Amino acid sequence: MRAPSLKHAALFCAILAGFLTPFDLSAVIVALPAISAEFSMDAIGLSWISTAYLLAAGVFLVPFGRIADIYGRKIVFVTGLSLFLISSFLMVFSASSFMVILLRIMQGSGAALIFGTSVAILSEVTPVTERGKALGIYTTAVYLGLSLGPFIGGFLTTHFGWRSIFLVNIPIGLFAAMVIVMFLKGEWADSKGERFDLGGAIQYGLTLICVMYGFSLLPDRGGFILLIAGSVMLGVFILRELRINYPLLNIELFRRNRIFAFSSFAALINYAATFSITFFLSLYLQYIRGFPASYTGTILVVQPVMMAIFSPYAGRLSDRIEPAKIASTGMAILTIGLLLLTMIETDTPVLFLVAILALLGFGFALFSSPNVNAIMSSVDKKFLGVASGTLGTMRLVGQMLSMGIATMIIALYVGRVQITPDQYIQLLMATKTGFVIFALLSGIGIFFSLNRGKLREKIKDQSVQQTIP
């Protein structure tokens, strides 16, 4: 059998990694009511099962993206995959809600090492003219993970219990490790010899923790104090990164590279506006509508299936047409879908929900692949690890903000109690309020998406400069 080329081996590893981590995230969301029933967790505690994973991934993503640039992306990728698999195995033996959240932190840390390197390696070994296509295929794998997560997670939770979800990660992860060892030859460290900014990494992590935990405490005074502290630390972190020679996060990429900056902000807003859709609808369908986890998963699968179908086409299209045009169209469609979700009631037809989810999935496909292509193609090879880490961070911070907003809304409407029929009206109001806020956010994101600048012209200018002796 002929051995795959380096770019095909990298693509295959990226596909497996791209599938694994979102699958775990989306499958667990469907299992939340079952976990709540076993450990008597309140609504706020339930939100932390997802939030803990996202927060850990967000804290470690940029630091380990930088470490990968200095010491090698392949070794960081393998380390992250190992950590993710070990924590998945241990999750089967969880005996308390505290242990579940602790292991979710461990999983999130492993996921950070995986997404901080997989896209960077793929971008490194793929020619720029084929990058949109490769990233489109990678994005399809991400959406397949998201799409199969609710469906398989609902089925496993209903028939085998929620712990069985984590066993699915193990064979996929072991197969990915085998492919890496056998075919992904070489190492990539374009910033070898540079210093790692440990102080900046600590400040960065504390900033995210303060902001995220502060959101979960709102409207209490402690929540506002933590949000203010996080904002101050963010300012201190930015000033520090501008002064030192080898920053953790190259702020100049945001200051001097409009395409990179606006594409990154568009990704942040997009994920902030969309991630909690599944969280709210999962609770709505299982509590208010009384559907089992397996049927809920079948309904929720519609959105990511549409993403998986159309993402490769959107990625290839962004190799020929300006990514900003395609991505902005996608974000406009997402805004319309979110506005439609504000109309749900206790008796909303399931077909209406399915149609909205299909619309959202199509919009997300048009936005995501072209946006990833714009980010990764707008920087030099030296910064691919940082760009990949930044892209992942924008996704994770956006998802954390989305869950933070959802947690705040749940706290305001439902409170720190287990969800029972007495709270169903409040839960519906929380859900509708959440979709109103997310629609407004998505509308703001269209501005950043439209005003990012023209990638095709930048690539053309770079090609001309490289041909000049």
VOPAGU-2260 file (C-alpha; in pm, 1 decimal, decimal comma):
REM VOPAGU-2260
SITE   aa  ch    i         X         Y         Z
SITE  MET   A    0       0,0       0,0       0,0
SITE  ARG   A    1     130,7     340,3     -97,5
SITE  ALA   A    2     208,7     567,3     198,9
SITE  PRO   A    3       8,7     891,8     205,2
SITE  SER   A    4     185,3    1220,6     132,6
SITE  LEU   A    5     266,2    1452,7     420,9
SITE  LYS   A    6     -20,8    1689,5     341,6
SITE  HIS   A    7    -268,0    1399,2     323,0
SITE  ALA   A    8    -140,6    1252,9     650,3
SITE  ALA   A    9    -172,5    1595,8     813,9
SITE  LEU   A   10    -523,4    1634,7     673,9
SITE  PHE   A   11    -626,9    1293,3     803,4
SITE  CYS   A   12    -492,3    1367,4    1152,7
SITE  ALA   A   13    -665,9    1706,6    1148,6
SITE  ILE   A   14    -992,8    1538,0    1044,3
SITE  LEU   A   15    -976,4    1289,8    1334,7
SITE  ALA   A   16    -884,4    1562,9    1582,5
SITE  GLY   A   17   -1145,4    1797,1    1435,2
SITE  PHE   A   18   -1412,3    1531,0    1483,6
SITE  LEU   A   19   -1313,8    1413,3    1830,3
SITE  THR   A   20   -1326,4    1726,2    2046,5
SITE  PRO   A   21   -1655,6    1878,7    1919,1
SITE  PHE   A   22   -1819,1    1534,3    1929,7
SITE  ASP   A   23   -1739,3    1509,2    2298,6
SITE  LEU   A   24   -1866,6    1861,3    2362,5
SITE  SER   A   25   -2199,6    1827,5    2179,6
SITE  ALA   A   26   -2274,0    1472,0    2297,9
SITE  VAL   A   27   -2243,3    1573,0    2662,9
SITE  ILE   A   28   -2491,8    1861,1    2622,6
SITE  VAL   A   29   -2769,2    1612,4    2538,7
SITE  ALA   A   30   -2676,2    1406,8    2846,9
SITE  LEU   A   31   -2704,7    1699,9    3091,3
SITE  PRO   A   32   -3051,8    1609,1    3227,0
SITE  ALA   A   33   -2933,4    1251,7    3294,6
SITE  ILE   A   34   -2622,2    1378,2    3476,1
SITE  SER   A   35   -2839,7    1620,5    3673,3
SITE  ALA   A   36   -3071,6    1339,6    3780,8
SITE  GLU   A   37   -2782,5    1121,8    3902,8
SITE  PHE   A   38   -2594,8    1389,7    4098,7
SITE  SER   A   39   -2887,8    1623,2    4186,5
SITE  MET   A   40   -2720,7    1918,8    4013,8
SITE  ASP   A   41   -2895,7    2254,4    3980,8
SITE  ALA   A   42   -2927,7    2446,7    3653,4
SITE  ILE   A   43   -2615,1    2656,1    3716,6
SITE  GLY   A   44   -2406,4    2350,8    3805,7
SITE  LEU   A   45   -2520,0    2181,0    3485,3
SITE  SER   A   46   -2397,1    2472,1    3274,5
SITE  TRP   A   47   -2051,3    2428,4    3429,8
SITE  ILE   A   48   -2014,8    2079,7    3281,2
SITE  SER   A   49   -1978,8    2248,2    2942,8
SITE  THR   A   50   -1822,5    2568,1    3072,6
SITE  ALA   A   51   -1540,4    2391,3    3261,7
SITE  TYR   A   52   -1432,0    2218,1    2940,6
SITE  LEU   A   53   -1441,7    2541,6    2742,0
SITE  LEU   A   54   -1267,6    2745,9    3010,9
SITE  ALA   A   55    -977,4    2500,8    3045,1
SITE  ALA   A   56    -939,0    2484,8    2668,0
SITE  GLY   A   57    -948,6    2863,0    2643,2
SITE  VAL   A   58    -689,9    2913,9    2918,3
SITE  PHE   A   59    -436,3    2675,5    2761,6
SITE  LEU   A   60    -497,0    2721,4    2389,4
SITE  VAL   A   61    -285,6    3028,9    2312,5
SITE  PRO   A   62      -1,4    2936,6    2555,1
SITE  PHE   A   63      32,3    2590,2    2403,1
SITE  GLY   A   64      -2,4    2728,2    2051,1
SITE  ARG   A   65     302,2    2940,2    2133,5
SITE  ILE   A   66     485,8    2644,8    2295,2
SITE  ALA   A   67     413,7    2444,3    1979,1
SITE  ASP   A   68     571,3    2718,7    1765,1
SITE  ILE   A   69     884,9    2709,0    1982,6
SITE  TYR   A   70     928,1    2339,0    2063,9
SITE  GLY   A   71     730,3    2157,7    1793,8
SITE  ARG   A   72     365,6    2121,5    1697,6
SITE  LYS   A   73     363,8    1744,8    1659,5
SITE  ILE   A   74     479,4    1671,0    2015,7
SITE  VAL   A   75     221,7    1912,0    2158,2
SITE  PHE   A   76     -49,6    1751,5    1944,4
SITE  VAL   A   77      38,4    1402,0    2069,9
SITE  THR   A   78      54,5    1519,6    2432,2
SITE  GLY   A   79    -289,3    1678,8    2404,5
SITE  LEU   A   80    -437,6    1368,2    2245,9
SITE  SER   A   81    -298,0    1150,7    2526,5
SITE  LEU   A   82    -438,1    1380,7    2797,0
SITE  PHE   A   83    -777,8    1384,8    2627,0
SITE  LEU   A   84    -794,1    1005,0    2605,4
SITE  ILE   A   85    -685,8     948,5    2967,8
SITE  SER   A   86    -948,1    1190,9    3100,1
SITE  SER   A   87   -1216,1    1032,0    2879,1
SITE  PHE   A   88   -1136,0     690,0    3025,9
SITE  LEU   A   89   -1142,6     819,9    3383,1
SITE  MET   A   90   -1479,3     989,0    3321,8
SITE  VAL   A   91   -1640,8     644,6    3309,0
SITE  PHE   A   92   -1562,4     609,2    3681,1
SITE  SER   A   93   -1701,2     948,9    3790,5
SITE  ALA   A   94   -1861,4     924,9    4135,7
SITE  SER   A   95   -1965,2    1287,5    4195,5
SITE  SER   A   96   -2048,9    1610,8    4016,6
SITE  PHE   A   97   -1716,4    1754,1    4139,7
SITE  MET   A   98   -1525,9    1467,2    3972,5
SITE  VAL   A   99   -1720,3    1518,7    3648,2
SITE  ILE   A  100   -1630,2    1888,4    3635,0
SITE  LEU   A  101   -1267,1    1818,9    3732,1
SITE  LEU   A  102   -1228,1    1565,8    3451,7
SITE  ARG   A  103   -1397,4    1803,5    3209,0
SITE  ILE   A  104   -1124,0    2055,0    3296,1
SITE  MET   A  105    -865,6    1786,4    3216,3
SITE  GLN   A  106   -1040,0    1706,2    2887,1
SITE  GLY   A  107   -1052,3    2073,2    2794,7
SITE  SER   A  108    -679,4    2107,0    2862,0
SITE  GLY   A  109    -606,8    1817,7    2625,8
SITE  ALA   A  110    -843,0    1962,7    2366,2
SITE  ALA   A  111    -650,8    2293,2    2380,5
SITE  LEU   A  112    -328,1    2118,5    2283,3
SITE  ILE   A  113    -508,8    1940,0    1998,9
SITE  PHE   A  114    -677,6    2241,6    1840,3
SITE  GLY   A  115    -381,8    2466,3    1901,4
SITE  THR   A  116    -170,1    2256,2    1665,6
SITE  SER   A  117    -383,1    2055,5    1418,9
SITE  VAL   A  118    -488,7    2352,3    1203,0
SITE  ALA   A  119    -134,6    2497,4    1218,0
SITE  ILE   A  120      21,7    2172,1    1093,9
SITE  LEU   A  121    -239,1    2141,0     819,6
SITE  SER   A  122    -182,7    2502,2     707,6
SITE  GLU   A  123     196,8    2453,2     718,9
SITE  VAL   A  124     206,5    2157,0     480,0
SITE  THR   A  125     -78,6    2259,1     244,3
SITE  PRO   A  126      -5,5    2497,7     -46,9
SITE  VAL   A  127    -187,5    2829,7     -12,1
SITE  THR   A  128    -385,2    2764,8    -331,4
SITE  GLU   A  129    -530,5    2445,1    -177,7
SITE  ARG   A  130    -565,5    2568,6     179,4
SITE  GLY   A  131    -930,7    2670,2     155,9
SITE  LYS   A  132   -1023,1    2323,3      28,1
SITE  ALA   A  133    -823,3    2148,1     303,4
SITE  LEU   A  134    -965,6    2371,5     576,1
SITE  GLY   A  135   -1313,5    2315,4     435,2
SITE  ILE   A  136   -1266,0    1938,9     472,8
SITE  TYR   A  137   -1132,0    1991,9     826,2
SITE  THR   A  138   -1431,8    2210,4     910,3
SITE  THR   A  139   -1660,2    1936,9     777,4
SITE  ALA   A  140   -1501,9    1695,4    1025,3
SITE  VAL   A  141   -1568,3    1945,1    1306,0
SITE  TYR   A  142   -1933,1    1966,9    1204,6
SITE  LEU   A  143   -1963,5    1590,5    1169,3
SITE  GLY   A  144   -1844,5    1568,9    1529,1
SITE  LEU   A  145   -2099,6    1829,8    1629,7
SITE  SER   A  146   -2374,1    1658,8    1427,4
SITE  LEU   A  147   -2313,2    1302,9    1542,1
SITE  GLY   A  148   -2259,5    1416,1    1902,6
SITE  PRO   A  149   -2626,0    1486,6    1990,2
SITE  PHE   A  150   -2751,2    1185,8    1791,9
SITE  ILE   A  151   -2503,9     927,1    1924,1
SITE  GLY   A  152   -2493,0    1092,0    2266,9
SITE  GLY   A  153   -2872,1    1080,0    2295,9
SITE  PHE   A  154   -2883,1     715,7    2185,7
SITE  LEU   A  155   -2604,4     608,7    2423,4
SITE  THR   A  156   -2750,6     805,2    2716,4
SITE  THR   A  157   -3095,0     651,1    2665,3
SITE  HIS   A  158   -2976,4     291,0    2626,6
SITE  PHE   A  159   -2639,4     264,7    2805,8
SITE  GLY   A  160   -2613,4     564,6    3037,9
SITE  TRP   A  161   -2426,7     892,9    2996,5
SITE  ARG   A  162   -2084,1     746,4    3085,4
SITE  SER   A  163   -2082,8     541,8    2766,5
SITE  ILE   A  164   -2042,5     864,7    2565,9
SITE  PHE   A  165   -1680,7     900,0    2675,5
SITE  LEU   A  166   -1586,3     548,8    2564,5
SITE  VAL   A  167   -1643,9     654,6    2201,5
SITE  ASN   A  168   -1343,9     890,0    2225,0
SITE  ILE   A  169   -1095,0     611,5    2297,0
SITE  PRO   A  170   -1086,3     409,5    1968,8
SITE  ILE   A  171   -1096,6     729,0    1758,9
SITE  GLY   A  172    -812,8     883,3    1958,7
SITE  LEU   A  173    -599,4     568,2    1946,0
SITE  PHE   A  174    -646,4     547,2    1568,4
SITE  ALA   A  175    -538,4     911,9    1535,2
SITE  ALA   A  176    -228,0     840,6    1744,7
SITE  MET   A  177    -140,3     545,5    1520,8
SITE  VAL   A  178    -166,8     760,4    1206,2
SITE  ILE   A  179      55,6    1027,8    1362,2
SITE  VAL   A  180     327,7     781,0    1457,8
SITE  MET   A  181     322,8     595,7    1124,6
SITE  PHE   A  182     274,8     872,5     868,5
SITE  LEU   A  183     312,9    1224,1    1011,1
SITE  LYS   A  184     690,0    1241,8     982,1
SITE  GLY   A  185     878,2    1553,9    1081,2
SITE  GLU   A  186     835,1    1833,7    1333,6
SITE  TRP   A  187     735,1    2197,7    1295,1
SITE  ALA   A  188     882,5    2469,7    1517,8
SITE  ASP   A  189     911,0    2794,2    1320,8
SITE  SER   A  190     991,8    3000,7    1632,8
SITE  LYS   A  191    1258,1    2767,1    1769,7
SITE  GLY   A  192    1495,1    2936,2    2014,1
SITE  GLU   A  193    1254,5    3211,1    2117,9
SITE  ARG   A  194    1152,5    3253,3    2483,2
SITE  PHE   A  195     813,5    3151,9    2619,5
SITE  ASP   A  196     622,7    3428,8    2799,5
SITE  LEU   A  197     523,1    3247,1    3120,2
SITE  GLY   A  198     410,7    3565,9    3296,5
SITE  GLY   A  199     186,2    3654,6    3004,9
SITE  ALA   A  200      40,0    3302,2    3004,1
SITE  ILE   A  201     -53,4    3333,3    3372,8
SITE  GLN   A  202    -211,4    3676,9    3320,7
SITE  TYR   A  203    -398,9    3550,7    3017,3
SITE  GLY   A  204    -536,8    3249,5    3205,7
SITE  LEU   A  205    -644,0    3455,0    3508,0
SITE  THR   A  206    -818,5    3704,0    3279,4
SITE  LEU   A  207   -1031,1    3432,7    3120,1
SITE  ILE   A  208   -1111,0    3271,3    3456,5
SITE  CYS   A  209   -1224,0    3602,6    3609,8
SITE  VAL   A  210   -1441,8    3693,0    3312,7
SITE  MET   A  211   -1602,7    3350,2    3281,2
SITE  TYR   A  212   -1661,5    3290,0    3649,9
SITE  GLY   A  213   -1783,6    3648,3    3685,2
SITE  PHE   A  214   -2049,8    3584,1    3421,1
SITE  SER   A  215   -2172,8    3278,4    3613,1
SITE  LEU   A  216   -2215,1    3483,1    3932,8
SITE  LEU   A  217   -2416,9    3765,8    3777,0
SITE  PRO   A  218   -2626,0    3950,0    3887,7
SITE  ASP   A  219   -2452,8    3914,7    4229,1
SITE  ARG   A  220   -2198,9    4180,7    4323,7
SITE  GLY   A  221   -1915,0    3926,7    4314,1
SITE  GLY   A  222   -1983,2    3870,6    3944,2
SITE  PHE   A  223   -1940,7    4240,0    3863,5
SITE  ILE   A  224   -1620,6    4256,6    4071,7
SITE  LEU   A  225   -1469,0    3962,0    3883,6
SITE  LEU   A  226   -1568,7    4106,5    3544,6
SITE  ILE   A  227   -1403,1    4438,9    3633,5
SITE  ALA   A  228   -1091,9    4255,4    3757,3
SITE  GLY   A  229   -1081,0    4052,5    3435,6
SITE  SER   A  230   -1110,8    4366,6    3222,5
SITE  VAL   A  231    -823,5    4534,4    3413,4
SITE  MET   A  232    -605,0    4224,4    3375,6
SITE  LEU   A  233    -682,4    4213,4    3003,0
SITE  GLY   A  234    -554,3    4570,0    2968,1
SITE  VAL   A  235    -239,5    4486,3    3167,2
SITE  PHE   A  236    -185,6    4175,4    2954,4
SITE  ILE   A  237    -210,9    4372,6    2627,3
SITE  LEU   A  238      34,8    4637,7    2750,8
SITE  ARG   A  239     279,0    4365,5    2857,5
SITE  GLU   A  240     257,6    4187,2    2520,1
SITE  LEU   A  241     330,8    4511,5    2336,8
SITE  ARG   A  242     650,2    4570,0    2540,1
SITE  ILE   A  243     828,3    4234,2    2541,2
SITE  ASN   A  244    1039,2    4085,2    2260,9
SITE  TYR   A  245     875,3    3742,6    2248,4
SITE  PRO   A  246     508,4    3789,4    2338,6
SITE  LEU   A  247     266,2    3507,5    2407,7
SITE  LEU   A  248      16,3    3669,7    2172,3
SITE  ASN   A  249     151,9    3895,8    1901,3
SITE  ILE   A  250     -74,0    4200,4    1939,2
SITE  GLU   A  251      85,7    4346,6    1624,8
SITE  LEU   A  252    -107,8    4084,6    1426,8
SITE  PHE   A  253    -424,0    4262,8    1537,8
SITE  ARG   A  254    -284,7    4614,1    1496,6
SITE  ARG   A  255    -125,8    4575,4    1152,5
SITE  ASN   A  256    -323,9    4292,7     994,3
SITE  ARG   A  257    -682,6    4407,9     944,7
SITE  ILE   A  258    -791,2    4083,9     778,9
SITE  PHE   A  259    -659,6    3877,2    1070,1
SITE  ALA   A  260    -806,4    4108,9    1335,6
SITE  PHE   A  261   -1154,4    4149,6    1188,9
SITE  SER   A  262   -1181,3    3781,6    1089,0
SITE  SER   A  263   -1085,1    3684,0    1444,3
SITE  PHE   A  264   -1340,2    3920,5    1596,9
SITE  ALA   A  265   -1604,9    3792,6    1356,7
SITE  ALA   A  266   -1530,1    3436,0    1473,3
SITE  LEU   A  267   -1550,4    3542,3    1839,1
SITE  ILE   A  268   -1890,3    3705,5    1791,6
SITE  ASN   A  269   -2019,6    3423,7    1575,0
SITE  TYR   A  270   -1947,8    3156,8    1836,1
SITE  ALA   A  271   -2076,9    3379,5    2116,1
SITE  ALA   A  272   -2404,1    3412,5    1926,3
SITE  THR   A  273   -2449,2    3047,9    1827,8
SITE  PHE   A  274   -2290,0    2802,0    2071,4
SITE  SER   A  275   -2569,0    2807,1    2332,9
SITE  ILE   A  276   -2837,7    2728,2    2075,9
SITE  THR   A  277   -2785,2    2357,3    2142,2
SITE  PHE   A  278   -2773,9    2411,9    2520,4
SITE  PHE   A  279   -3104,8    2599,7    2530,0
SITE  LEU   A  280   -3282,5    2374,4    2281,0
SITE  SER   A  281   -3163,5    2059,2    2457,5
SITE  LEU   A  282   -3319,9    2179,1    2784,3
SITE  TYR   A  283   -3631,2    2306,8    2601,6
SITE  LEU   A  284   -3689,7    1979,2    2414,7
SITE  GLN   A  285   -3625,2    1747,5    2709,8
SITE  TYR   A  286   -3785,9    1945,4    2990,8
SITE  ILE   A  287   -4061,3    2159,5    2837,6
SITE  ARG   A  288   -4152,8    1926,7    2549,0
SITE  GLY   A  289   -4079,4    1602,7    2737,6
SITE  PHE   A  290   -3883,5    1438,6    2455,0
SITE  PRO   A  291   -3628,4    1164,0    2540,1
SITE  ALA   A  292   -3256,4    1229,5    2488,7
SITE  SER   A  293   -3242,8    1013,0    2174,3
SITE  TYR   A  294   -3523,6    1205,4    2001,1
SITE  THR   A  295   -3375,6    1537,9    2114,4
SITE  GLY   A  296   -3043,5    1437,9    1962,0
SITE  THR   A  297   -3214,6    1346,9    1635,3
SITE  ILE   A  298   -3370,2    1695,1    1612,6
SITE  LEU   A  299   -3050,5    1879,2    1706,2
SITE  VAL   A  300   -2847,0    1682,0    1451,7
SITE  VAL   A  301   -3004,8    1881,1    1166,3
SITE  GLN   A  302   -2794,6    2195,7    1217,1
SITE  PRO   A  303   -2445,7    2038,4    1213,8
SITE  VAL   A  304   -2541,1    1799,4     931,6
SITE  MET   A  305   -2615,0    2104,0     715,5
SITE  MET   A  306   -2278,9    2247,1     823,8
SITE  ALA   A  307   -2100,8    1926,5     726,1
SITE  ILE   A  308   -2269,9    1913,3     383,7
SITE  PHE   A  309   -2198,8    2271,5     277,5
SITE  SER   A  310   -1866,8    2353,4     451,4
SITE  PRO   A  311   -1641,9    2188,4     187,0
SITE  TYR   A  312   -1814,9    2384,2     -90,9
SITE  ALA   A  313   -1785,2    2709,6     104,0
SITE  GLY   A  314   -1415,0    2637,3     168,9
SITE  ARG   A  315   -1340,0    2571,0    -197,8
SITE  LEU   A  316   -1542,3    2876,4    -298,1
SITE  SER   A  317   -1328,3    3093,4     -68,1
SITE  ASP   A  318   -1018,8    2992,7    -269,2
SITE  ARG   A  319   -1173,4    3175,0    -567,6
SITE  ILE   A  320   -1408,9    3437,5    -423,8
SITE  GLU   A  321   -1330,9    3690,3    -149,4
SITE  PRO   A  322   -1396,0    3510,7     184,8
SITE  ALA   A  323   -1553,6    3822,7     339,3
SITE  LYS   A  324   -1846,5    3809,7      95,6
SITE  ILE   A  325   -1924,0    3444,5     162,9
SITE  ALA   A  326   -1875,9    3465,9     540,1
SITE  SER   A  327   -2087,4    3780,5     573,0
SITE  THR   A  328   -2373,4    3615,9     383,0
SITE  GLY   A  329   -2350,9    3323,8     622,5
SITE  MET   A  330   -2363,7    3549,1     928,0
SITE  ALA   A  331   -2668,2    3732,7     790,9
SITE  ILE   A  332   -2847,1    3398,3     749,0
SITE  LEU   A  333   -2753,3    3306,7    1108,8
SITE  THR   A  334   -2903,3    3633,0    1233,1
SITE  ILE   A  335   -3232,6    3556,4    1058,1
SITE  GLY   A  336   -3237,3    3205,4    1207,1
SITE  LEU   A  337   -3179,2    3335,4    1559,7
SITE  LEU   A  338   -3459,8    3588,8    1519,9
SITE  LEU   A  339   -3693,7    3306,6    1417,7
SITE  LEU   A  340   -3597,5    3109,6    1730,3
SITE  THR   A  341   -3723,1    3393,9    1950,7
SITE  MET   A  342   -4076,4    3289,3    1848,4
SITE  ILE   A  343   -4071,1    2939,8    2002,3
SITE  GLU   A  344   -4349,6    2847,9    2245,2
SITE  THR   A  345   -4450,4    2538,4    2442,1
SITE  ASP   A  346   -4634,0    2399,2    2136,8
SITE  THR   A  347   -4405,8    2509,2    1851,2
SITE  PRO   A  348   -4418,3    2244,7    1573,2
SITE  VAL   A  349   -4106,8    2029,4    1558,0
SITE  LEU   A  350   -4089,1    2077,5    1180,0
SITE  PHE   A  351   -4060,0    2453,7    1235,6
SITE  LEU   A  352   -3762,5    2396,1    1467,3
SITE  VAL   A  353   -3602,9    2155,9    1218,0
SITE  ALA   A  354   -3637,6    2414,1     938,7
SITE  ILE   A  355   -3473,8    2683,3    1152,9
SITE  LEU   A  356   -3189,1    2450,3    1251,2
SITE  ALA   A  357   -3132,2    2366,7     883,0
SITE  LEU   A  358   -3117,7    2739,0     802,1
SITE  LEU   A  359   -2871,7    2799,1    1086,9
SITE  GLY   A  360   -2653,9    2511,3     970,5
SITE  PHE   A  361   -2639,0    2648,7     617,1
SITE  GLY   A  362   -2547,6    2994,8     744,9
SITE  PHE   A  363   -2277,5    2858,3     972,2
SITE  ALA   A  364   -2124,5    2658,0     685,5
SITE  LEU   A  365   -2103,9    2969,3     468,5
SITE  PHE   A  366   -1937,4    3162,1     751,1
SITE  SER   A  367   -1692,5    2921,0     908,4
SITE  SER   A  368   -1472,3    2768,5     634,8
SITE  PRO   A  369   -1412,6    3100,7     451,1
SITE  ASN   A  370   -1342,8    3273,1     783,0
SITE  VAL   A  371   -1085,7    3010,5     885,1
SITE  ASN   A  372    -924,4    3039,0     541,9
SITE  ALA   A  373    -905,4    3418,9     579,7
SITE  ILE   A  374    -736,0    3394,0     921,3
SITE  MET   A  375    -480,3    3125,1     832,9
SITE  SER   A  376    -395,6    3273,4     491,0
SITE  SER   A  377    -345,2    3628,4     620,3
SITE  VAL   A  378     -31,2    3551,3     829,4
SITE  ASP   A  379     325,3    3439,1     756,1
SITE  LYS   A  380     430,2    3079,4     825,4
SITE  LYS   A  381     614,2    3189,1    1139,0
SITE  PHE   A  382     283,4    3283,9    1298,8
SITE  LEU   A  383      73,9    2983,9    1190,9
SITE  GLY   A  384      79,6    2833,7    1541,7
SITE  VAL   A  385     -20,9    3163,6    1700,3
SITE  ALA   A  386    -287,8    3215,9    1433,8
SITE  SER   A  387    -421,2    2864,2    1490,6
SITE  GLY   A  388    -418,2    2919,5    1866,6
SITE  THR   A  389    -585,5    3257,8    1825,1
SITE  LEU   A  390    -851,3    3107,3    1598,7
SITE  GLY   A  391    -918,1    2833,2    1852,1
SITE  THR   A  392    -919,8    3087,0    2133,5
SITE  MET   A  393   -1172,9    3305,9    1955,1
SITE  ARG   A  394   -1389,6    2999,5    1910,4
SITE  LEU   A  395   -1353,9    2891,3    2272,0
SITE  VAL   A  396   -1384,6    3238,6    2423,8
SITE  GLY   A  397   -1689,1    3293,3    2204,3
SITE  GLN   A  398   -1834,8    2964,0    2324,3
SITE  MET   A  399   -1751,4    3056,6    2684,9
SITE  LEU   A  400   -1915,9    3396,1    2646,6
SITE  SER   A  401   -2217,2    3221,6    2496,4
SITE  MET   A  402   -2237,0    2984,1    2791,9
SITE  GLY   A  403   -2168,0    3274,7    3028,4
SITE  ILE   A  404   -2462,1    3466,3    2884,2
SITE  ALA   A  405   -2676,6    3150,2    2901,3
SITE  THR   A  406   -2572,5    3088,1    3263,6
SITE  MET   A  407   -2652,1    3447,1    3357,0
SITE  ILE   A  408   -2994,9    3428,1    3192,9
SITE  ILE   A  409   -3071,4    3093,9    3362,1
SITE  ALA   A  410   -2964,8    3242,9    3697,2
SITE  LEU   A  411   -3195,6    3544,2    3644,1
SITE  TYR   A  412   -3503,1    3349,2    3532,3
SITE  VAL   A  413   -3468,8    3003,6    3693,7
SITE  GLY   A  414   -3217,4    3044,0    3977,9
SITE  ARG   A  415   -2995,0    2789,1    4151,0
SITE  VAL   A  416   -3254,4    2511,3    4167,8
SITE  GLN   A  417   -3315,0    2181,7    3993,4
SITE  ILE   A  418   -3540,0    2225,6    3691,5
SITE  THR   A  419   -3891,8    2093,9    3765,5
SITE  PRO   A  420   -4230,2    2161,0    3596,6
SITE  ASP   A  421   -4271,0    2460,7    3827,8
SITE  GLN   A  422   -3980,7    2632,8    3644,9
SITE  TYR   A  423   -4080,8    2547,2    3286,4
SITE  ILE   A  424   -4235,5    2888,3    3210,5
SITE  GLN   A  425   -3924,1    3062,4    3346,4
SITE  LEU   A  426   -3704,2    2827,6    3141,6
SITE  LEU   A  427   -3898,5    2916,3    2824,3
SITE  MET   A  428   -3861,4    3288,3    2895,9
SITE  ALA   A  429   -3487,2    3240,0    2956,4
SITE  THR   A  430   -3456,4    3056,2    2624,6
SITE  LYS   A  431   -3636,3    3327,8    2426,6
SITE  THR   A  432   -3435,4    3602,2    2596,8
SITE  GLY   A  433   -3115,1    3421,2    2510,0
SITE  PHE   A  434   -3207,1    3403,0    2140,7
SITE  VAL   A  435   -3287,7    3776,6    2133,8
SITE  ILE   A  436   -2943,3    3859,4    2275,1
SITE  PHE   A  437   -2769,8    3617,6    2037,8
SITE  ALA   A  438   -2949,9    3763,1    1734,3
SITE  LEU   A  439   -2827,6    4110,9    1829,9
SITE  LEU   A  440   -2470,7    3979,8    1869,2
SITE  SER   A  441   -2483,4    3810,0    1530,8
SITE  GLY   A  442   -2600,2    4133,6    1372,1
SITE  ILE   A  443   -2296,8    4313,6    1518,7
SITE  GLY   A  444   -2071,7    4038,6    1381,0
SITE  ILE   A  445   -2180,3    4116,4    1025,8
SITE  PHE   A  446   -2001,2    4453,1    1054,9
SITE  PHE   A  447   -1663,5    4291,6    1135,3
SITE  SER   A  448   -1711,7    4028,1     867,5
SITE  LEU   A  449   -1786,9    4282,9     595,0
SITE  ASN   A  450   -1505,9    4523,4     687,1
SITE  ARG   A  451   -1211,1    4284,6     720,4
SITE  GLY   A  452   -1042,7    4380,3     391,9
SITE  LYS   A  453    -963,6    4179,4      77,7
SITE  LEU   A  454    -760,9    3860,3     124,1
SITE  ARG   A  455    -723,1    3788,3    -249,2
SITE  GLU   A  456    -543,2    4120,2    -301,1
SITE  LYS   A  457    -312,7    4057,6      -3,4
SITE  ILE   A  458    -213,0    3711,9    -127,8
SITE  LYS   A  459    -149,2    3854,6    -475,4
SITE  ASP   A  460      72,2    4131,3    -330,1
SITE  GLN   A  461     270,1    3875,2    -124,7
SITE  SER   A  462     325,2    3659,7    -435,3
SITE  VAL   A  463     455,1    3959,8    -632,1
SITE  GLN   A  464     694,0    4055,3    -349,1
SITE  GLN   A  465     831,8    3701,0    -331,7
SITE  THR   A  466     916,4    3706,3    -706,0
SITE  ILE   A  467    1111,9    4030,9    -678,4
SITE  PRO   A  468    1487,4    3948,9    -634,8
